[in-house]
């Protein structure tokens, strides 16, 4: 998947557009509602990822479950995150067709992990806002 194919996919899937905050070719993928990043597309020198080839490659950084990162990084084309928290983020090499499904799956996980938290609104018809030990608020009426 190329960066342009990735951008088309996220546009269709999440309705977001890449942003270019550094005014270069590096792009941020961000939620529309909370502005959190769920992905970053970067140009990286291949040797910085430990690859034998020379030159610049495109990578996608995504947030992941920390318990998965170690096993993911054992797969070809997946690396500890470049320029991000390596305990929570991973880099995926773009332009490797064999990684297209992994890119979509890991980007979907990242989107979910960075989504706004859903707040459970506990409502008590008897005494809204009072959930202390599950007891009803006592009153002095009588």
LUMKENU-462828 format. One record per residue (C-alpha): x, y negated, z negated; residue in three letters; residue number from 1. Coordinates in nm, 3 decimals. Layout:
N
<node xx="X" yy="Y" zz="Z" residu="ala" num="NUM"/>
...
//
This chain:
142
<node xx="0.000" yy="0.000" zz="0.000" residu="unk" num="1"/>
<node xx="0.142" yy="-0.336" zz="0.100" residu="unk" num="2"/>
<node xx="0.085" yy="-0.650" zz="-0.103" residu="unk" num="3"/>
<node xx="-0.172" yy="-0.767" zz="0.154" residu="unk" num="4"/>
<node xx="-0.359" yy="-0.435" zz="0.133" residu="unk" num="5"/>
<node xx="-0.347" yy="-0.464" zz="-0.246" residu="unk" num="6"/>
<node xx="-0.486" yy="-0.818" zz="-0.235" residu="unk" num="7"/>
<node xx="-0.769" yy="-0.705" zz="-0.006" residu="unk" num="8"/>
<node xx="-0.851" yy="-0.418" zz="-0.243" residu="unk" num="9"/>
<node xx="-0.859" yy="-0.638" zz="-0.556" residu="unk" num="10"/>
<node xx="-1.068" yy="-0.898" zz="-0.375" residu="unk" num="11"/>
<node xx="-1.327" yy="-0.629" zz="-0.289" residu="unk" num="12"/>
<node xx="-1.306" yy="-0.449" zz="-0.623" residu="unk" num="13"/>
<node xx="-1.276" yy="-0.736" zz="-0.874" residu="unk" num="14"/>
<node xx="-1.355" yy="-1.052" zz="-0.678" residu="unk" num="15"/>
<node xx="-1.020" yy="-1.207" zz="-0.770" residu="unk" num="16"/>
<node xx="-0.759" yy="-1.383" zz="-0.562" residu="unk" num="17"/>
<node xx="-0.384" yy="-1.375" zz="-0.618" residu="unk" num="18"/>
<node xx="-0.242" yy="-1.689" zz="-0.777" residu="unk" num="19"/>
<node xx="0.107" yy="-1.825" zz="-0.717" residu="unk" num="20"/>
<node xx="0.202" yy="-2.013" zz="-1.037" residu="unk" num="21"/>
<node xx="0.575" yy="-2.025" zz="-0.955" residu="unk" num="22"/>
<node xx="0.519" yy="-2.155" zz="-0.600" residu="unk" num="23"/>
<node xx="0.704" yy="-1.861" zz="-0.448" residu="unk" num="24"/>
<node xx="0.607" yy="-1.519" zz="-0.317" residu="unk" num="25"/>
<node xx="0.536" yy="-1.374" zz="-0.665" residu="unk" num="26"/>
<node xx="0.165" yy="-1.348" zz="-0.745" residu="unk" num="27"/>
<node xx="-0.046" yy="-1.312" zz="-1.059" residu="unk" num="28"/>
<node xx="-0.371" yy="-1.114" zz="-1.066" residu="unk" num="29"/>
<node xx="-0.596" yy="-1.255" zz="-1.332" residu="unk" num="30"/>
<node xx="-0.946" yy="-1.199" zz="-1.469" residu="unk" num="31"/>
<node xx="-1.194" yy="-1.467" zz="-1.367" residu="unk" num="32"/>
<node xx="-1.363" yy="-1.474" zz="-1.709" residu="unk" num="33"/>
<node xx="-1.075" yy="-1.471" zz="-1.961" residu="unk" num="34"/>
<node xx="-0.778" yy="-1.565" zz="-1.738" residu="unk" num="35"/>
<node xx="-0.571" yy="-1.272" zz="-1.870" residu="unk" num="36"/>
<node xx="-0.327" yy="-1.113" zz="-1.630" residu="unk" num="37"/>
<node xx="-0.408" yy="-0.761" zz="-1.521" residu="unk" num="38"/>
<node xx="-0.130" yy="-0.745" zz="-1.264" residu="unk" num="39"/>
<node xx="0.173" yy="-0.925" zz="-1.128" residu="unk" num="40"/>
<node xx="0.322" yy="-0.870" zz="-0.783" residu="unk" num="41"/>
<node xx="0.695" yy="-0.946" zz="-0.778" residu="unk" num="42"/>
<node xx="0.983" yy="-0.936" zz="-0.535" residu="unk" num="43"/>
<node xx="1.264" yy="-0.751" zz="-0.712" residu="unk" num="44"/>
<node xx="1.613" yy="-0.649" zz="-0.612" residu="unk" num="45"/>
<node xx="1.606" yy="-0.269" zz="-0.579" residu="unk" num="46"/>
<node xx="1.923" yy="-0.231" zz="-0.785" residu="unk" num="47"/>
<node xx="1.753" yy="-0.397" zz="-1.086" residu="unk" num="48"/>
<node xx="1.521" yy="-0.097" zz="-1.097" residu="unk" num="49"/>
<node xx="1.808" yy="0.148" zz="-1.062" residu="unk" num="50"/>
<node xx="1.732" yy="0.232" zz="-0.700" residu="unk" num="51"/>
<node xx="2.024" yy="0.319" zz="-0.473" residu="unk" num="52"/>
<node xx="1.902" yy="0.117" zz="-0.175" residu="unk" num="53"/>
<node xx="1.996" yy="-0.245" zz="-0.130" residu="unk" num="54"/>
<node xx="1.754" yy="-0.530" zz="-0.072" residu="unk" num="55"/>
<node xx="1.435" yy="-0.672" zz="-0.210" residu="unk" num="56"/>
<node xx="1.124" yy="-0.462" zz="-0.275" residu="unk" num="57"/>
<node xx="0.772" yy="-0.548" zz="-0.387" residu="unk" num="58"/>
<node xx="0.650" yy="-0.411" zz="-0.719" residu="unk" num="59"/>
<node xx="0.320" yy="-0.435" zz="-0.901" residu="unk" num="60"/>
<node xx="0.337" yy="-0.474" zz="-1.279" residu="unk" num="61"/>
<node xx="0.031" yy="-0.344" zz="-1.464" residu="unk" num="62"/>
<node xx="-0.060" yy="-0.302" zz="-1.828" residu="unk" num="63"/>
<node xx="-0.090" yy="0.060" zz="-1.937" residu="unk" num="64"/>
<node xx="-0.155" yy="0.275" zz="-2.237" residu="unk" num="65"/>
<node xx="0.178" yy="0.289" zz="-2.426" residu="unk" num="66"/>
<node xx="0.138" yy="0.665" zz="-2.476" residu="unk" num="67"/>
<node xx="0.141" yy="0.716" zz="-2.095" residu="unk" num="68"/>
<node xx="0.439" yy="0.499" zz="-2.001" residu="unk" num="69"/>
<node xx="0.713" yy="0.752" zz="-2.072" residu="unk" num="70"/>
<node xx="0.559" yy="1.023" zz="-1.856" residu="unk" num="71"/>
<node xx="0.464" yy="0.776" zz="-1.582" residu="unk" num="72"/>
<node xx="0.821" yy="0.650" zz="-1.555" residu="unk" num="73"/>
<node xx="0.941" yy="1.002" zz="-1.476" residu="unk" num="74"/>
<node xx="0.752" yy="0.984" zz="-1.146" residu="unk" num="75"/>
<node xx="0.924" yy="0.844" zz="-0.840" residu="unk" num="76"/>
<node xx="0.834" yy="0.484" zz="-0.767" residu="unk" num="77"/>
<node xx="0.723" yy="0.402" zz="-1.124" residu="unk" num="78"/>
<node xx="0.957" yy="0.216" zz="-1.359" residu="unk" num="79"/>
<node xx="0.967" yy="0.044" zz="-1.696" residu="unk" num="80"/>
<node xx="0.814" yy="-0.296" zz="-1.632" residu="unk" num="81"/>
<node xx="1.036" yy="-0.554" zz="-1.471" residu="unk" num="82"/>
<node xx="1.027" yy="-0.882" zz="-1.666" residu="unk" num="83"/>
<node xx="0.741" yy="-0.766" zz="-1.893" residu="unk" num="84"/>
<node xx="0.697" yy="-0.581" zz="-2.223" residu="unk" num="85"/>
<node xx="0.828" yy="-0.234" zz="-2.135" residu="unk" num="86"/>
<node xx="0.620" yy="-0.072" zz="-2.410" residu="unk" num="87"/>
<node xx="0.289" yy="-0.186" zz="-2.258" residu="unk" num="88"/>
<node xx="0.359" yy="-0.262" zz="-1.891" residu="unk" num="89"/>
<node xx="0.488" yy="-0.056" zz="-1.599" residu="unk" num="90"/>
<node xx="0.619" yy="-0.146" zz="-1.251" residu="unk" num="91"/>
<node xx="0.495" yy="0.042" zz="-0.945" residu="unk" num="92"/>
<node xx="0.680" yy="0.021" zz="-0.615" residu="unk" num="93"/>
<node xx="0.458" yy="-0.102" zz="-0.332" residu="unk" num="94"/>
<node xx="0.481" yy="0.016" zz="0.031" residu="unk" num="95"/>
<node xx="0.499" yy="0.383" zz="-0.070" residu="unk" num="96"/>
<node xx="0.182" yy="0.548" zz="0.067" residu="unk" num="97"/>
<node xx="0.217" yy="0.841" zz="-0.174" residu="unk" num="98"/>
<node xx="0.159" yy="0.596" zz="-0.462" residu="unk" num="99"/>
<node xx="-0.161" yy="0.436" zz="-0.326" residu="unk" num="100"/>
<node xx="-0.394" yy="0.636" zz="-0.552" residu="unk" num="101"/>
<node xx="-0.170" yy="0.580" zz="-0.856" residu="unk" num="102"/>
<node xx="-0.170" yy="0.207" zz="-0.781" residu="unk" num="103"/>
<node xx="-0.551" yy="0.196" zz="-0.775" residu="unk" num="104"/>
<node xx="-0.585" yy="0.411" zz="-1.088" residu="unk" num="105"/>
<node xx="-0.326" yy="0.220" zz="-1.290" residu="unk" num="106"/>
<node xx="-0.455" yy="-0.118" zz="-1.173" residu="unk" num="107"/>
<node xx="-0.806" yy="-0.014" zz="-1.279" residu="unk" num="108"/>
<node xx="-0.672" yy="0.087" zz="-1.621" residu="unk" num="109"/>
<node xx="-0.487" yy="-0.244" zz="-1.652" residu="unk" num="110"/>
<node xx="-0.800" yy="-0.436" zz="-1.555" residu="unk" num="111"/>
<node xx="-0.993" yy="-0.250" zz="-1.825" residu="unk" num="112"/>
<node xx="-0.723" yy="-0.299" zz="-2.091" residu="unk" num="113"/>
<node xx="-0.709" yy="-0.674" zz="-2.029" residu="unk" num="114"/>
<node xx="-1.083" yy="-0.730" zz="-1.996" residu="unk" num="115"/>
<node xx="-1.267" yy="-0.943" zz="-2.253" residu="unk" num="116"/>
<node xx="-1.347" yy="-0.746" zz="-2.564" residu="unk" num="117"/>
<node xx="-1.710" yy="-0.653" zz="-2.601" residu="unk" num="118"/>
<node xx="-1.840" yy="-0.770" zz="-2.939" residu="unk" num="119"/>
<node xx="-2.095" yy="-0.551" zz="-3.112" residu="unk" num="120"/>
<node xx="-2.363" yy="-0.778" zz="-3.243" residu="unk" num="121"/>
<node xx="-2.491" yy="-0.616" zz="-3.559" residu="unk" num="122"/>
<node xx="-2.831" yy="-0.754" zz="-3.626" residu="unk" num="123"/>
<node xx="-3.032" yy="-0.690" zz="-3.934" residu="unk" num="124"/>
<node xx="-3.394" yy="-0.785" zz="-3.899" residu="unk" num="125"/>
<node xx="-3.427" yy="-0.815" zz="-4.277" residu="unk" num="126"/>
<node xx="-3.126" yy="-1.034" zz="-4.351" residu="unk" num="127"/>
<node xx="-2.925" yy="-1.132" zz="-4.045" residu="unk" num="128"/>
<node xx="-2.557" yy="-1.180" zz="-4.117" residu="unk" num="129"/>
<node xx="-2.558" yy="-0.985" zz="-4.444" residu="unk" num="130"/>
<node xx="-2.403" yy="-0.646" zz="-4.400" residu="unk" num="131"/>
<node xx="-2.213" yy="-0.628" zz="-4.730" residu="unk" num="132"/>
<node xx="-2.196" yy="-0.260" zz="-4.820" residu="unk" num="133"/>
<node xx="-2.517" yy="-0.209" zz="-4.627" residu="unk" num="134"/>
<node xx="-2.717" yy="-0.367" zz="-4.910" residu="unk" num="135"/>
<node xx="-2.989" yy="-0.617" zz="-4.863" residu="unk" num="136"/>
<node xx="-2.939" yy="-0.960" zz="-5.008" residu="unk" num="137"/>
<node xx="-3.115" yy="-1.002" zz="-5.339" residu="unk" num="138"/>
<node xx="-3.342" yy="-1.297" zz="-5.387" residu="unk" num="139"/>
<node xx="-3.467" yy="-1.475" zz="-5.699" residu="unk" num="140"/>
<node xx="-3.823" yy="-1.486" zz="-5.573" residu="unk" num="141"/>
<node xx="-4.075" yy="-1.334" zz="-5.786" residu="unk" num="142"/>
//
